[in-house]
Amino acid sequence: MTVLSIDAGQTGVRARVAGGVVRESPGLRTHEPLPVQLAAAARRAIDEGETDVDAVVVGASGLVDGGADAAALHALLADAGVREVRLAHDSITSYLGALGDVHGAVVAAGTGVVTLAVGPESSCRVDGWGHIMGDAGSGYWIGREALDAVMRAHDGRGPATLLSDDVRSVWRDLETAYILLQSDPSRVSRVASFARAVARRAADRDPVALEISRRAGEQLALSVVAGLRRAGLEGADAPVAPIGGVFGSAPIADAFSAALAGRAPRARIVTARGSGLDGASLLADVGPGHPLAASVAVVRR
C-alpha cells in the first residue's frame, strides 16, 4: 500500500509519499474548512510525485470533528484513487513522531502550542485552544506579551525594553501600530514572529525579554504536569519531549526544565525521535484498544 503522510499546521503543511521527498506548502487557515485545504495539499503531493496513493494519513491543527472531516476528505480524494483516510489532531502525530508507542507527554510549541499525555489506559490533551482562548507559552503568546510590554514602556506603564526597537522596525509609529496590526490578514503569524525578537533580546539579557521567556517556560511546564496527572502518570518516571521552535530559545528551555523539575521531579526530558510527519505515518499502527484509538478517525472504501 502506498501511503501519503501529511503534517498540517498553521505555520506550514508538509507532505511525503512513502518516505520520499517532503513537499511543503502554506499553513492551514483554521477559520476555513479543513478538508478542502487538506485535499488540495494531498493532490499537489500526488501530482508532483507522479504516483498513485492508496491511503492518506494526516495530523492536522485546528481539528474539531475528526470523523466528519475524515469522511469529507475521503470523498474529495475518491477520484484520485485514495481508498483509506486516517485523520487525527496534530498533537497525536507529534506525539507518535516524538516518543513512539510509549507512555509519556509531548509539548509542541510553535505559533500555537498543544500538549498530549498518554497513559496506560487513556490519553489527554492540554491547551491547544487557539490564540484567542489559550496557547499559553506559544510563539503567539510570547509575541503578544512582547507587544504588550513595548506598549507599556511606550506609555509609561512599564520598564524600557530593547524589544521596542524590534517593534519599531515593523511599525515606526507605535501609536498607530495597533490599527495596522488589526487590519493585517496575517496578524497571527505577525504577532508570533516577535517571539524571535524575544529570544534574541533574552540572549542579550534584556530583563523584560527574560521575564517573558521565564513565564513562557513555566506555562509550558504547567501544561505538561496537568497532562501527566490526567493521564495517570503523576509521580511516574515518564519521558517528556519538548518540540517546536519555541524551545530553540535557551532561556525558555531552561525555565521549562526548571519548572518541570520542581513540579514533576521524576519526569525525564528526552529528545524527540522524529517529527510530526514521521508520526503521521505511524497512525496506521494505532489499533483498537490503544489509548489513542478514539482520537484517530478512519474512513475506508
C-alpha positions as a Markdown table, in Angstrom:
| # | Residue | x | y | z |
|---|---|---|---|---|
| 1 | Met | 0.0 | 0.0 | 0.0 |
| 2 | Thr | 1.4 | 3.4 | -1.0 |
| 3 | Val | 0.8 | 6.0 | 1.8 |
| 4 | Leu | 0.8 | 9.8 | 1.7 |
| 5 | Ser | 1.6 | 11.3 | 5.1 |
| 6 | Ile | 0.7 | 14.9 | 5.8 |
| 7 | Asp | 1.7 | 17.1 | 8.8 |
| 8 | Ala | -0.6 | 20.1 | 8.6 |
| 9 | Gly | -0.1 | 23.1 | 10.9 |
| 10 | Gln | -0.7 | 26.8 | 11.0 |
| 11 | Thr | 2.9 | 27.6 | 10.0 |
| 12 | Gly | 3.1 | 25.1 | 7.1 |
| 13 | Val | 1.9 | 21.9 | 5.6 |
| 14 | Arg | 4.4 | 19.1 | 4.8 |
| 15 | Ala | 3.6 | 16.0 | 2.7 |
| 16 | Arg | 5.6 | 12.9 | 1.9 |
| 17 | Val | 4.8 | 9.9 | -0.2 |
| 18 | Ala | 6.1 | 6.6 | 1.1 |
| 19 | Gly | 9.3 | 8.0 | 2.7 |
| 20 | Gly | 10.2 | 10.1 | -0.4 |
| 21 | Val | 10.7 | 13.8 | -0.9 |
| 22 | Val | 9.0 | 16.2 | 1.6 |
| 23 | Arg | 6.8 | 18.8 | -0.1 |
| 24 | Glu | 5.9 | 22.0 | 1.7 |
| 25 | Ser | 3.0 | 24.4 | 1.2 |
| 26 | Pro | 1.5 | 27.3 | 3.2 |
| 27 | Gly | 0.0 | 26.7 | 6.6 |
| 28 | Leu | -3.6 | 25.9 | 7.4 |
| 29 | Arg | -6.2 | 28.7 | 7.7 |
| 30 | Thr | -8.0 | 27.3 | 10.7 |
| 31 | His | -11.0 | 29.6 | 10.1 |
| 32 | Glu | -11.7 | 27.9 | 6.7 |
| 33 | Pro | -12.9 | 24.3 | 6.1 |
| 34 | Leu | -10.0 | 21.9 | 6.7 |
| 35 | Pro | -11.0 | 19.0 | 4.3 |
| 36 | Val | -10.7 | 21.3 | 1.3 |
| 37 | Gln | -7.3 | 22.6 | 2.3 |
| 38 | Leu | -6.0 | 19.1 | 3.1 |
| 39 | Ala | -7.4 | 17.7 | -0.1 |
| 40 | Ala | -5.6 | 20.4 | -2.1 |
| 41 | Ala | -2.3 | 19.6 | -0.3 |
| 42 | Ala | -2.8 | 15.9 | -0.9 |
| 43 | Arg | -3.5 | 16.4 | -4.6 |
| 44 | Arg | -0.4 | 18.6 | -5.0 |
| 45 | Ala | 1.8 | 15.9 | -3.4 |
| 46 | Ile | 0.2 | 13.2 | -5.6 |
| 47 | Asp | 0.6 | 15.2 | -8.8 |
| 48 | Glu | 4.1 | 16.3 | -8.1 |
| 49 | Gly | 5.1 | 12.8 | -7.0 |
| 50 | Glu | 3.5 | 11.3 | -10.1 |
| 51 | Thr | 2.4 | 8.3 | -8.2 |
| 52 | Asp | -0.8 | 6.5 | -7.2 |
| 53 | Val | -1.7 | 6.7 | -3.5 |
| 54 | Asp | -3.8 | 4.2 | -1.7 |
| 55 | Ala | -4.0 | 5.8 | 1.7 |
| 56 | Val | -3.7 | 9.3 | 3.1 |
| 57 | Val | -2.8 | 9.8 | 6.8 |
| 58 | Val | -3.0 | 13.3 | 8.3 |
| 59 | Gly | -2.2 | 15.1 | 11.5 |
| 60 | Ala | -3.9 | 18.5 | 11.4 |
| 61 | Ser | -4.1 | 21.6 | 13.5 |
| 62 | Gly | -7.5 | 23.0 | 14.3 |
| 63 | Leu | -9.3 | 19.7 | 14.0 |
| 64 | Val | -12.7 | 19.7 | 15.7 |
| 65 | Asp | -14.8 | 16.9 | 14.3 |
| 66 | Gly | -12.3 | 14.2 | 13.1 |
| 67 | Gly | -15.0 | 11.8 | 11.9 |
| 68 | Ala | -16.8 | 14.3 | 9.7 |
| 69 | Asp | -13.6 | 15.8 | 8.4 |
| 70 | Ala | -12.1 | 12.4 | 7.5 |
| 71 | Ala | -15.3 | 11.5 | 5.6 |
| 72 | Ala | -15.3 | 14.8 | 3.7 |
| 73 | Leu | -11.6 | 14.4 | 2.9 |
| 74 | His | -12.1 | 10.8 | 1.7 |
| 75 | Ala | -14.9 | 12.0 | -0.6 |
| 76 | Leu | -12.8 | 14.8 | -2.0 |
| 77 | Leu | -10.0 | 12.3 | -2.8 |
| 78 | Ala | -12.1 | 9.4 | -4.1 |
| 79 | Asp | -11.4 | 10.3 | -7.7 |
| 80 | Ala | -7.7 | 10.2 | -7.0 |
| 81 | Gly | -7.9 | 6.5 | -6.2 |
| 82 | Val | -7.5 | 7.0 | -2.4 |
| 83 | Arg | -9.1 | 4.1 | -0.6 |
| 84 | Glu | -8.3 | 5.0 | 3.0 |
| 85 | Val | -8.1 | 8.2 | 5.1 |
| 86 | Arg | -6.8 | 8.4 | 8.7 |
| 87 | Leu | -7.1 | 11.8 | 10.3 |
| 88 | Ala | -6.0 | 12.9 | 13.8 |
| 89 | His | -5.2 | 16.1 | 15.6 |
| 90 | Asp | -1.6 | 17.1 | 15.1 |
| 91 | Ser | -1.0 | 16.6 | 18.8 |
| 92 | Ile | -1.4 | 12.9 | 18.1 |
| 93 | Thr | 1.1 | 12.7 | 15.3 |
| 94 | Ser | 3.5 | 15.0 | 17.1 |
| 95 | Tyr | 3.4 | 12.6 | 20.0 |
| 96 | Leu | 3.9 | 9.5 | 17.9 |
| 97 | Gly | 6.7 | 11.1 | 16.0 |
| 98 | Ala | 8.5 | 12.2 | 19.1 |
| 99 | Leu | 8.0 | 9.3 | 21.5 |
| 100 | Gly | 6.5 | 6.4 | 19.5 |
| 101 | Asp | 4.3 | 3.9 | 21.3 |
| 102 | Val | 5.3 | 4.6 | 24.9 |
| 103 | His | 3.6 | 6.4 | 27.9 |
| 104 | Gly | 4.7 | 10.0 | 28.5 |
| 105 | Ala | 4.0 | 13.5 | 27.3 |
| 106 | Val | 4.9 | 15.7 | 24.3 |
| 107 | Val | 4.5 | 19.5 | 24.3 |
| 108 | Ala | 4.7 | 21.0 | 20.8 |
| 109 | Ala | 5.2 | 24.8 | 20.9 |
| 110 | Gly | 5.4 | 26.8 | 17.6 |
| 111 | Thr | 3.0 | 29.5 | 16.6 |
| 112 | Gly | 0.4 | 27.7 | 18.8 |
| 113 | Val | 1.0 | 25.0 | 21.4 |
| 114 | Val | -0.6 | 21.7 | 22.4 |
| 115 | Thr | 0.4 | 19.1 | 25.0 |
| 116 | Leu | -0.6 | 15.4 | 24.7 |
| 117 | Ala | -0.1 | 12.9 | 27.5 |
| 118 | Val | -0.6 | 9.2 | 27.0 |
| 119 | Gly | -1.0 | 6.8 | 29.9 |
| 120 | Pro | -1.7 | 3.1 | 30.2 |
| 121 | Glu | -5.5 | 3.4 | 29.8 |
| 122 | Ser | -6.2 | 6.9 | 28.4 |
| 123 | Ser | -4.8 | 10.0 | 26.8 |
| 124 | Cys | -5.5 | 13.7 | 27.3 |
| 125 | Arg | -4.9 | 16.9 | 25.5 |
| 126 | Val | -3.9 | 20.1 | 27.4 |
| 127 | Asp | -4.3 | 23.5 | 25.8 |
| 128 | Gly | -4.1 | 23.9 | 22.0 |
| 129 | Trp | -7.2 | 26.1 | 22.3 |
| 130 | Gly | -6.0 | 28.7 | 19.8 |
| 131 | His | -4.5 | 32.2 | 20.2 |
| 132 | Ile | -7.7 | 33.8 | 21.5 |
| 133 | Met | -8.6 | 31.3 | 24.2 |
| 134 | Gly | -5.3 | 29.6 | 25.0 |
| 135 | Asp | -1.9 | 28.5 | 23.6 |
| 136 | Ala | -0.1 | 29.7 | 26.7 |
| 137 | Gly | 3.7 | 29.7 | 26.1 |
| 138 | Ser | 3.4 | 29.5 | 22.3 |
| 139 | Gly | 5.1 | 31.8 | 19.8 |
| 140 | Tyr | 1.9 | 33.8 | 19.5 |
| 141 | Trp | 1.6 | 34.1 | 23.3 |
| 142 | Ile | 5.3 | 35.2 | 23.5 |
| 143 | Gly | 4.8 | 37.7 | 20.7 |
| 144 | Arg | 1.7 | 39.1 | 22.2 |
| 145 | Glu | 3.5 | 39.5 | 25.6 |
| 146 | Ala | 6.3 | 41.4 | 23.8 |
| 147 | Leu | 3.9 | 43.8 | 22.1 |
| 148 | Asp | 2.1 | 44.4 | 25.4 |
| 149 | Ala | 5.5 | 45.1 | 27.1 |
| 150 | Val | 6.5 | 47.5 | 24.3 |
| 151 | Met | 3.3 | 49.5 | 24.6 |
| 152 | Arg | 3.6 | 49.6 | 28.4 |
| 153 | Ala | 7.1 | 51.0 | 28.0 |
| 154 | His | 5.8 | 53.5 | 25.4 |
| 155 | Asp | 3.0 | 55.0 | 27.5 |
| 156 | Gly | 4.9 | 54.8 | 30.9 |
| 157 | Arg | 3.2 | 51.8 | 32.5 |
| 158 | Gly | 6.3 | 49.6 | 32.3 |
| 159 | Pro | 10.1 | 49.5 | 32.1 |
| 160 | Ala | 12.0 | 50.3 | 28.9 |
| 161 | Thr | 13.0 | 47.3 | 26.8 |
| 162 | Leu | 15.1 | 46.6 | 23.7 |
| 163 | Leu | 12.0 | 44.9 | 22.2 |
| 164 | Ser | 10.8 | 48.4 | 21.4 |
| 165 | Asp | 13.4 | 48.7 | 18.7 |
| 166 | Asp | 12.2 | 45.4 | 17.2 |
| 167 | Val | 8.6 | 46.6 | 17.1 |
| 168 | Arg | 9.6 | 49.9 | 15.6 |
| 169 | Ser | 11.4 | 48.1 | 12.8 |
| 170 | Val | 8.0 | 46.9 | 11.7 |
| 171 | Trp | 5.8 | 49.9 | 12.6 |
| 172 | Arg | 7.7 | 53.2 | 13.0 |
| 173 | Asp | 4.8 | 54.9 | 14.7 |
| 174 | Leu | 3.9 | 52.8 | 17.8 |
| 175 | Glu | 0.7 | 54.7 | 18.3 |
| 176 | Thr | -0.8 | 53.6 | 15.0 |
| 177 | Ala | 0.7 | 50.0 | 15.1 |
| 178 | Tyr | -2.4 | 48.5 | 16.7 |
| 179 | Ile | -4.6 | 49.7 | 13.8 |
| 180 | Leu | -2.2 | 48.3 | 11.2 |
| 181 | Leu | -1.9 | 45.0 | 13.1 |
| 182 | Gln | -5.7 | 44.6 | 13.5 |
| 183 | Ser | -6.2 | 45.0 | 9.7 |
| 184 | Asp | -3.4 | 42.7 | 8.8 |
| 185 | Pro | -4.8 | 39.4 | 7.4 |
| 186 | Ser | -1.6 | 37.7 | 8.6 |
| 187 | Arg | -1.8 | 39.1 | 12.1 |
| 188 | Val | -1.5 | 35.8 | 13.9 |
| 189 | Ser | 1.8 | 35.0 | 12.2 |
| 190 | Arg | 2.9 | 38.6 | 12.5 |
| 191 | Val | 2.4 | 38.6 | 16.3 |
| 192 | Ala | 4.1 | 35.2 | 16.6 |
| 193 | Ser | 7.1 | 36.5 | 14.7 |
| 194 | Phe | 8.0 | 38.7 | 17.6 |
| 195 | Ala | 8.9 | 35.5 | 19.6 |
| 196 | Arg | 12.2 | 35.5 | 17.7 |
| 197 | Ala | 12.9 | 39.0 | 18.9 |
| 198 | Val | 12.2 | 37.9 | 22.5 |
| 199 | Ala | 14.6 | 35.0 | 22.1 |
| 200 | Arg | 17.3 | 37.4 | 20.7 |
| 201 | Arg | 16.8 | 40.1 | 23.4 |
| 202 | Ala | 16.7 | 37.5 | 26.1 |
| 203 | Ala | 20.1 | 36.3 | 24.9 |
| 204 | Asp | 21.2 | 40.0 | 25.2 |
| 205 | Arg | 20.0 | 39.9 | 28.9 |
| 206 | Asp | 17.1 | 42.3 | 28.3 |
| 207 | Pro | 15.2 | 42.0 | 31.6 |
| 208 | Val | 11.7 | 42.3 | 30.0 |
| 209 | Ala | 12.5 | 39.6 | 27.4 |
| 210 | Leu | 14.0 | 37.3 | 30.1 |
| 211 | Glu | 10.8 | 37.7 | 32.2 |
| 212 | Ile | 8.6 | 36.8 | 29.2 |
| 213 | Ser | 10.8 | 33.8 | 28.5 |
| 214 | Arg | 10.6 | 32.6 | 32.1 |
| 215 | Arg | 6.9 | 32.8 | 32.2 |
| 216 | Ala | 6.6 | 31.1 | 28.8 |
| 217 | Gly | 8.7 | 28.2 | 30.1 |
| 218 | Glu | 6.6 | 27.9 | 33.2 |
| 219 | Gln | 3.3 | 27.9 | 31.3 |
| 220 | Leu | 4.6 | 25.1 | 29.1 |
| 221 | Ala | 5.7 | 23.0 | 32.1 |
| 222 | Leu | 2.3 | 23.6 | 33.8 |
| 223 | Ser | 0.6 | 22.1 | 30.7 |
| 224 | Val | 2.8 | 19.0 | 30.8 |
| 225 | Val | 2.2 | 18.5 | 34.6 |
| 226 | Ala | -1.5 | 18.7 | 34.1 |
| 227 | Gly | -1.3 | 16.2 | 31.2 |
| 228 | Leu | 0.7 | 13.7 | 33.2 |
| 229 | Arg | -1.7 | 13.9 | 36.1 |
| 230 | Arg | -4.8 | 13.4 | 34.0 |
| 231 | Ala | -3.2 | 10.5 | 32.1 |
| 232 | Gly | -2.5 | 8.6 | 35.3 |
| 233 | Leu | 1.3 | 9.3 | 35.2 |
| 234 | Glu | 1.6 | 11.6 | 38.2 |
| 235 | Gly | 4.8 | 10.7 | 40.0 |
| 236 | Ala | 5.8 | 8.3 | 37.2 |
| 237 | Asp | 9.2 | 8.0 | 35.6 |
| 238 | Ala | 7.7 | 9.3 | 32.3 |
| 239 | Pro | 9.5 | 10.7 | 29.3 |
| 240 | Val | 8.6 | 14.3 | 28.2 |
| 241 | Ala | 9.6 | 15.5 | 24.8 |
| 242 | Pro | 9.5 | 19.3 | 24.2 |
| 243 | Ile | 9.4 | 20.1 | 20.4 |
| 244 | Gly | 8.9 | 23.1 | 18.2 |
| 245 | Gly | 10.7 | 26.3 | 17.5 |
| 246 | Val | 9.8 | 28.0 | 20.8 |
| 247 | Phe | 12.2 | 25.6 | 22.6 |
| 248 | Gly | 15.1 | 26.9 | 20.5 |
| 249 | Ser | 15.3 | 29.7 | 23.0 |
| 250 | Ala | 17.7 | 28.7 | 25.7 |
| 251 | Pro | 16.0 | 30.9 | 28.4 |
| 252 | Ile | 12.6 | 29.3 | 27.6 |
| 253 | Ala | 14.1 | 25.8 | 27.5 |
| 254 | Asp | 15.9 | 26.4 | 30.8 |
| 255 | Ala | 12.8 | 27.8 | 32.5 |
| 256 | Phe | 10.7 | 24.9 | 31.2 |
| 257 | Ser | 13.2 | 22.4 | 32.6 |
| 258 | Ala | 13.4 | 24.1 | 36.0 |
| 259 | Ala | 9.6 | 24.3 | 36.4 |
| 260 | Leu | 9.1 | 20.7 | 35.3 |
| 261 | Ala | 11.7 | 19.5 | 37.8 |
| 262 | Gly | 10.0 | 21.4 | 40.5 |
| 263 | Arg | 6.5 | 20.1 | 39.8 |
| 264 | Ala | 7.2 | 16.6 | 38.4 |
| 265 | Pro | 10.7 | 15.6 | 39.6 |
| 266 | Arg | 10.6 | 12.1 | 38.2 |
| 267 | Ala | 9.6 | 13.2 | 34.7 |
| 268 | Arg | 12.6 | 12.9 | 32.2 |
| 269 | Ile | 13.1 | 15.4 | 29.4 |
| 270 | Val | 14.1 | 13.5 | 26.3 |
| 271 | Thr | 15.0 | 14.4 | 22.7 |
| 272 | Ala | 12.3 | 13.7 | 20.1 |
| 273 | Arg | 12.9 | 10.7 | 18.0 |
| 274 | Gly | 11.2 | 12.2 | 14.9 |
| 275 | Ser | 8.8 | 14.8 | 13.5 |
| 276 | Gly | 5.0 | 15.1 | 13.2 |
| 277 | Leu | 5.4 | 13.9 | 9.7 |
| 278 | Asp | 7.0 | 10.7 | 10.9 |
| 279 | Gly | 4.2 | 10.4 | 13.4 |
| 280 | Ala | 1.5 | 10.7 | 10.7 |
| 281 | Ser | 3.0 | 7.6 | 9.1 |
| 282 | Leu | 2.6 | 5.7 | 12.4 |
| 283 | Leu | -1.2 | 6.4 | 12.6 |
| 284 | Ala | -1.8 | 3.0 | 10.9 |
| 285 | Asp | -0.3 | 1.3 | 14.0 |
| 286 | Val | -2.9 | 2.8 | 16.3 |
| 287 | Gly | -5.3 | -0.2 | 16.5 |
| 288 | Pro | -8.4 | -0.9 | 18.6 |
| 289 | Gly | -7.8 | -0.8 | 22.4 |
| 290 | His | -4.9 | 1.6 | 22.0 |
| 291 | Pro | -5.2 | 4.7 | 24.3 |
| 292 | Leu | -5.1 | 6.9 | 21.2 |
| 293 | Ala | -7.6 | 4.8 | 19.2 |
| 294 | Ala | -10.6 | 7.0 | 19.9 |
| 295 | Ser | -8.7 | 10.1 | 18.7 |
| 296 | Val | -8.0 | 8.7 | 15.2 |
| 297 | Ala | -10.7 | 8.8 | 12.6 |
| 298 | Val | -10.6 | 6.1 | 9.9 |
| 299 | Val | -12.6 | 6.0 | 6.7 |
| 300 | Arg | -12.2 | 3.2 | 4.1 |
| 301 | Arg | -14.0 | 2.0 | 1.0 |
